[in-house]
Amino acid sequence: MESQTPKKNSNVIYFLIVVILALIGTDIYLFLKKKQTENVVTVQSDQKTRLQSELDSLELQIEQVNAGKTRMTADMQAKNDSLKVKIRELRIQLDKGKLTLAELNKAQEDVKQLRYFVTKYTADIDELKKKNDDLTVERDTLKTNLSTVKEKATTLQKENENLSSKVQIASALKIGSMNIKSFKVKDNGKESDNDRAAVVKKLKIEFTIASNPIADKRLHDIFVRVIDPTGNLITSTESATFQVDGQDLQYTYKAPIDFKDDGSGFTIDWINPNKFQKGAYTILLYADGYSMGKSTITLK
């Protein structure tokens, strides 16, 4: 009986050792499992924080592009809206709470792809902005060139007008010599030289024109202005006005001459509709808007 008791005790001890070892193994397993779970949760939390930061960065990048006020094409605007929607969807997924590792990995892949599209989209916007800037520079250059061309055209027009004016002045007829004679006219029409104001009825204006190769060889109207001794212009009911240097002047008499630039002399007869008075009369001749010359005659 005594020999069996020690053996039974020995079996109990072995059993207890096995149970203790099993319990220790279970604890170790549970401890390791817990650590693994904690590590997974920590990794998931870190990934979630990193993904949220990347989404913040991408959203800020898109906002900066939009703040540039570059006028986007329809395709670019559609891509811009699509990127914003995708970022919003990913934020909703991350805000749901704990995600599985597989879900986090997929979200990470989505963010990588999203970053690629945002980078390409930003590059497209930058290129569009550069093209717009180039077009603006080109437009401004064209405006400057157009303004320069207009200024040159205006300058040329003024130069042409000045040249034309100079040509007109140079081509104007000028008196070479001029002589005024006074005549008494009888009832039968016979004329005789006379310088007495009481009997003089007609003035004969004899003149030549200085040679001018550039003057028009044609009929020219000669406008005569006769100023009496008191300084008044003698006019008639038939006299009107003509222009000289842009001003309208009345004339006393008008007669045409045929200018050929051959040194020929011309004569214009003028009969005073009124009575002559004693004193000096000034006779001025004009043609083509310019003064030709003048002379005087004194009646006694």
Secondary structure by P-SEA (a helix, b strand, c coil): caaaaaaaaaaaaaaaaaaaaaaaaaaaaaaaaaaaaaaaaaaaaaaaaaaaaaaaaaaaaaaaaaaccccccaaaaaaaaaaaaaaaaaaaaaacccccaaaaaaaaaaaaaaaaaaaaaaaaaaaaaaaaaaaaaaaaaaaaaaaaaaaaaaaaaaaaaaaaaaaaaaabbbbcbbbbbbbbbccccbbbbbcccccccbbbbbbcccccccccccbbbbbbbbbcccbbbbbcccbbbbbcccbbbbbcbbbbbbccccbbbbbbbbbbcccccccbbbbbbbcccccccccccccc
